[in-house]
Amino acid sequence: MLGFTACICEGYTLKTDLLVPVFCYCLLPLWLATALLDWHCHRKAAIELTSGVKESLLHLLGVAEMGIGVGVVLFCRINAAALLLLVLAYLVHSVTTYIDVRYTFGRRIISPFEQSLHGLLDTIPAVIVVSAAFAHADAALALFGFDAGSDPFRLIYQAPRLPMLTVVLVLASGFVLGVLPMLEEAWRGVRARGPKRKLENS
């Protein structure tokens, strides 16, 4: 999501004047904080002893799906193909979230606070994707066959318009705040599985 925000904020005026500060100072910090709070809820609920590593693997899958979107926005021109891939990544992520909740239901208690976090984690990426379509209206129109241009459905590499240091910070922040907590959670699940199996076999 840091990649989403940084790229959409770069170089836009007119329609996005109001959106830029919302992206940079509201949506991005809120998404990162929500993700960390969600991980904290998982840790507090000791999911390694309830729903176990399978739920953690679903969380990792969800992070990977959102990472696709970050990569597209950082390193691709936002045309119809890129926008379509962003939409598909979000939809697949939503399906993964549903499977996650369906699997978890009955195996552990999901508190009202954690449920509200899940709502934010789903809503914020949707807002950003819709806003990206708004900022790139030509790409959105091309998805429906209007004003298609020369390459509406072909991914095209574009060097990041941000300074390299910013790109590194974007990727590093996503890894530290998004990937590492989920890896730690999965590792706890793997460690807890060993003693549990020994107890079942005894």
PyMOL commands that set and color helices and strands:
alter all, ss='L'
color gray80, all
select helices_A, chain A and resi 2-9+14-16+19-44+47-49+52-75+80-104+112-135+137-143+164-201
alter helices_A, ss='H'
color red, helices_A
deselect
rebuild
show_as cartoon
